[in-house]
Amino acid sequence: MMKLCDEAAGIAAVKHCRRRVVTAAIDRMTFLNPVHVGQLLTCKATVNAVWRSSMEVGVRVEAENPRTGESWHTSTAYLTMVALDDE
């Protein structure tokens, strides 16, 4: 789950700054509900705040039962991403 959140945050950060980024910190990761084998996961990442070279990205993870279509919020993460220069 943490790897998925990190990847989703990285994609959102790259799309925002158009540069390579690295994860500086995972500020908070909250696990609300369990995810079971066979359930589908959706990660939605948004850039919440931007500073000179870093940004905060929030990630919301939802699970879905593929048979019923029911979905629910499973976890939330906040990550600090740092943009790299060309060197």
DRENTORZA-224996 format. One record per atom (N, C-alpha, C): residue in three letters; atom name; y, x, z. Coordinates in Angstrom, 3 decimals. Atoms other than C-alpha are relative to their C-alpha. Layout:
r  a  yy  xx  zz
Ala  CA  Y  X  Z
...
***
This chain:
r  a  yy  xx  zz
Met  N  -1.184  0.828  0.000
Met  CA  0.000  0.000  0.000
Met  C  1.255  0.878  0.000
Met  N  -1.178  -0.875  -0.054
Met  CA  2.416  2.806  0.876
Met  C  0.209  0.721  -1.330
Lys  N  -0.108  -0.668  1.299
Lys  CA  1.654  4.597  -2.390
Lys  C  0.601  -0.944  -1.035
Leu  N  -0.553  0.981  0.939
Leu  CA  2.376  1.425  -4.370
Leu  C  1.487  -0.215  0.240
Cys  N  -1.418  0.186  -0.329
Cys  CA  5.672  0.935  -2.534
Cys  C  0.820  1.212  -0.443
Asp  N  -0.700  -1.214  0.401
Asp  CA  6.658  4.553  -3.171
Asp  C  0.181  0.041  -1.517
Glu  N  -0.086  -0.005  1.462
Glu  CA  5.897  4.236  -6.885
Glu  C  0.988  -1.049  -0.499
Ala  N  -0.931  1.056  0.407
Ala  CA  7.790  0.941  -7.211
Ala  C  1.444  0.403  0.298
Ala  N  -1.340  -0.460  -0.356
Ala  CA  10.805  2.408  -5.386
Ala  C  0.467  1.097  -0.947
Gly  N  -0.337  -1.070  0.929
Gly  CA  10.713  5.475  -7.623
Gly  C  0.407  -0.522  -1.362
Ile  N  -0.326  0.586  1.301
Ile  CA  10.752  3.364  -10.774
Ile  C  1.376  -0.671  0.053
Ala  N  -1.316  0.653  -0.136
Ala  CA  13.711  1.289  -9.519
Ala  C  1.120  1.030  0.076
Ala  N  -1.021  -1.040  -0.148
Ala  CA  15.616  4.451  -8.569
Ala  C  0.263  0.716  -1.318
Val  N  -0.158  -0.662  1.298
Val  CA  14.984  6.139  -11.936
Val  C  0.755  -0.910  -0.966
Lys  N  -0.704  0.932  0.875
Lys  CA  16.116  3.020  -13.777
Lys  C  1.475  -0.088  0.363
His  N  -1.398  0.089  -0.432
His  CA  19.305  2.996  -11.708
His  C  0.795  1.245  -0.384
Cys  N  -0.792  -1.222  0.181
Cys  CA  20.366  6.644  -11.984
Cys  C  -0.324  0.769  -1.276
Arg  N  0.385  -0.663  1.249
Arg  CA  18.588  7.684  -15.219
Arg  C  -0.277  1.490  0.180
Arg  N  0.386  -1.380  -0.312
Arg  CA  17.390  10.910  -13.569
Arg  C  -1.328  -0.022  0.744
Arg  N  1.194  -0.114  -0.829
Arg  CA  14.269  12.192  -11.852
Arg  C  0.407  -0.181  1.453
Val  N  -0.279  0.229  -1.417
Val  CA  14.068  11.202  -8.190
Val  C  -1.197  0.446  0.830
Val  N  1.062  -0.270  -0.964
Val  CA  12.071  12.167  -5.120
Val  C  0.219  -0.887  1.217
Thr  N  -0.090  0.775  -1.230
Thr  CA  11.319  10.265  -1.953
Thr  C  0.446  0.915  1.127
Ala  N  -0.491  -0.788  -1.128
Ala  CA  13.386  11.647  0.922
Ala  C  -0.592  -0.517  1.305
Ala  N  0.515  0.581  -1.244
Ala  CA  12.133  9.220  3.572
Ala  C  -0.467  -1.426  -0.241
Ile  N  0.341  1.420  -0.098
Ile  CA  10.344  5.981  4.199
Ile  C  0.625  -0.453  1.308
Asp  N  -0.768  0.388  -1.177
Asp  CA  12.821  4.382  6.562
Asp  C  -0.728  -1.034  0.856
Arg  N  0.740  1.013  -0.757
Arg  CA  10.668  1.413  7.499
Arg  C  -1.057  -0.611  -0.897
Met  N  1.093  0.679  0.707
Met  CA  7.358  -0.141  6.480
Met  C  -0.552  -1.039  0.960
Thr  N  0.446  1.101  -0.849
Thr  CA  6.487  -3.531  7.909
Thr  C  -1.186  -0.691  -0.659
Phe  N  1.190  0.689  0.491
Phe  CA  2.997  -4.989  7.484
Phe  C  -0.052  -1.365  0.673
Leu  N  -0.084  1.357  -0.541
Leu  CA  3.132  -8.771  7.902
Leu  C  -1.330  -0.742  -0.057
Asn  N  1.267  0.700  0.197
Asn  CA  -0.174  -10.069  6.538
Asn  C  -0.989  0.933  -0.680
Pro  N  0.995  -0.872  0.625
Pro  CA  -3.451  -8.441  5.495
Pro  C  -0.185  -0.335  -1.483
Val  N  0.366  0.175  1.406
Val  CA  -4.500  -7.970  1.873
Val  C  -1.497  0.256  -0.094
His  N  1.454  -0.108  0.096
His  CA  -8.157  -8.517  1.047
His  C  -0.415  0.410  -1.409
Val  N  0.543  -0.417  1.289
Val  CA  -10.299  -7.118  -1.768
Val  C  -0.054  -1.215  -0.928
Gly  N  0.019  1.078  0.985
Gly  CA  -9.901  -9.217  -4.903
Gly  C  1.328  -0.720  -0.133
Gln  N  -1.315  0.619  0.095
Gln  CA  -6.316  -10.320  -4.231
Gln  C  0.901  0.868  -0.872
Leu  N  -0.935  -0.707  0.869
Leu  CA  -3.568  -9.392  -6.674
Leu  C  1.265  0.331  0.772
Leu  N  -1.229  -0.409  -0.674
Leu  CA  -0.491  -7.484  -5.509
Leu  C  1.145  0.089  -0.999
Thr  N  -1.229  -0.137  0.765
Thr  CA  3.066  -7.668  -6.809
Thr  C  1.004  0.732  0.869
Cys  N  -1.033  -0.758  -0.709
Cys  CA  5.688  -5.094  -5.767
Cys  C  1.322  -0.226  -0.718
Lys  N  -1.329  0.211  0.566
Lys  CA  9.344  -5.979  -6.323
Lys  C  0.961  0.945  0.697
Ala  N  -0.895  -1.003  -0.583
Ala  CA  11.811  -3.129  -5.811
Ala  C  1.427  -0.218  -0.485
Thr  N  -1.416  0.118  0.341
Thr  CA  15.601  -3.304  -5.717
Thr  C  0.779  1.122  0.675
Val  N  -0.889  -1.004  -0.574
Val  CA  18.277  -0.692  -5.168
Val  C  1.012  -0.759  0.858
Asn  N  -0.865  0.722  -0.936
Asn  CA  20.150  -1.906  -2.070
Asn  C  1.347  0.665  0.206
Ala  N  -1.242  -0.742  -0.253
Ala  CA  22.775  0.833  -1.570
Ala  C  -0.085  1.343  -0.699
Val  N  -0.054  -1.274  0.712
Val  CA  23.908  3.944  -3.421
Val  C  1.093  0.862  0.598
Trp  N  -0.984  -0.965  -0.463
Trp  CA  25.665  7.056  -2.155
Trp  C  0.150  1.083  -1.056
Arg  N  -0.268  -1.061  0.983
Arg  CA  26.558  10.365  -3.834
Arg  C  -1.242  0.428  -0.784
Ser  N  1.218  -0.416  0.702
Ser  CA  23.023  11.534  -4.642
Ser  C  -1.250  -0.717  0.500
Ser  N  1.160  0.707  -0.529
Ser  CA  20.759  9.229  -2.648
Ser  C  0.229  -1.507  -0.064
Met  N  -0.087  1.457  0.029
Met  CA  20.003  5.537  -2.562
Met  C  -1.097  -0.598  0.869
Glu  N  1.007  0.748  -0.749
Glu  CA  18.173  2.996  -0.439
Glu  C  -0.629  -1.019  -0.935
Val  N  0.739  0.943  0.833
Val  CA  15.491  1.012  -2.220
Val  C  -0.873  -0.856  0.908
Gly  N  0.848  0.927  -0.738
Gly  CA  13.848  -2.079  -0.748
Gly  C  -1.149  -0.469  -0.874
Val  N  1.188  0.450  0.743
Val  CA  10.334  -3.096  -1.778
Val  C  -0.635  -1.156  0.757
Arg  N  0.682  1.161  -0.569
Arg  CA  8.760  -6.494  -1.178
Arg  C  -1.363  -0.104  -0.683
Val  N  1.357  0.094  0.541
Val  CA  4.986  -6.786  -1.603
Val  C  -0.536  -1.400  0.283
Glu  N  0.607  1.320  -0.132
Glu  CA  3.324  -10.129  -2.231
Glu  C  -1.434  0.064  -0.497
Ala  N  1.403  0.109  0.420
Ala  CA  -0.392  -10.891  -2.480
Ala  C  -0.212  -1.383  -0.589
Glu  N  0.305  1.291  0.626
Glu  CA  -1.867  -13.642  -4.598
Glu  C  -1.503  -0.193  -0.070
Asn  N  1.405  0.367  0.186
Asn  CA  -5.207  -15.396  -4.533
Asn  C  -0.137  -0.413  -1.466
Pro  N  0.061  0.309  1.427
Pro  CA  -6.150  -15.363  -8.235
Pro  C  -0.704  -1.320  -0.327
Arg  N  0.711  1.265  0.252
Arg  CA  -8.353  -18.438  -7.902
Arg  C  0.886  -1.217  0.249
Thr  N  -0.816  1.167  -0.358
Thr  CA  -5.817  -20.750  -6.260
Thr  C  1.456  0.130  -0.442
Gly  N  -1.394  -0.218  0.353
Gly  CA  -2.512  -19.176  -7.297
Gly  C  0.921  0.091  1.204
Glu  N  -0.809  -0.087  -1.224
Glu  CA  -1.342  -19.167  -3.676
Glu  C  0.459  1.444  0.197
Ser  N  -0.502  -1.345  -0.259
Ser  CA  0.901  -16.184  -2.872
Ser  C  0.753  0.021  1.322
Trp  N  -0.671  -0.145  -1.282
Trp  CA  2.412  -14.826  0.336
Trp  C  0.537  1.417  0.148
His  N  -0.665  -1.276  -0.279
His  CA  4.614  -12.005  1.580
His  C  -0.901  0.813  0.930
Thr  N  0.901  -0.808  -0.820
Thr  CA  2.464  -9.157  2.916
Thr  C  0.691  1.162  0.689
Ser  N  -0.676  -1.126  -0.635
Ser  CA  4.828  -6.271  3.580
Ser  C  1.350  0.267  -0.657
Thr  N  -1.337  -0.393  0.459
Thr  CA  8.322  -4.848  3.189
Thr  C  0.191  1.473  0.340
Ala  N  -0.273  -1.414  -0.244
Ala  CA  9.446  -1.234  2.874
Ala  C  1.427  0.327  -0.431
Tyr  N  -1.311  -0.534  0.365
Tyr  CA  12.784  0.578  2.775
Tyr  C  -0.147  1.507  -0.122
Leu  N  0.149  -1.416  0.278
Leu  CA  12.857  4.033  1.207
Leu  C  1.337  0.599  -0.408
Thr  N  -1.156  -0.745  0.462
Thr  CA  15.557  6.645  0.680
Thr  C  -0.466  0.915  -1.117
Met  N  0.333  -0.789  1.181
Met  CA  15.356  8.187  -2.787
Met  C  1.181  0.916  -0.322
Val  N  -1.033  -0.964  0.345
Val  CA  17.283  11.298  -3.891
Val  C  -0.148  0.376  -1.460
Ala  N  -0.009  -0.385  1.408
Ala  CA  18.264  12.013  -7.497
Ala  C  0.043  1.528  -0.116
Leu  N  0.025  -1.447  0.249
Leu  CA  17.552  15.515  -8.841
Leu  C  0.901  0.334  -1.181
Asp  N  -0.792  -0.427  1.155
Asp  CA  19.859  17.445  -11.127
Asp  C  -0.927  0.577  -1.064
Asp  N  0.827  -0.466  1.111
Asp  CA  18.665  18.906  -14.411
Asp  C  -0.716  1.312  0.288
Glu  N  0.626  -1.280  -0.339
Glu  CA  17.770  22.252  -12.830
Glu  C  -1.116  -0.254  0.948
***
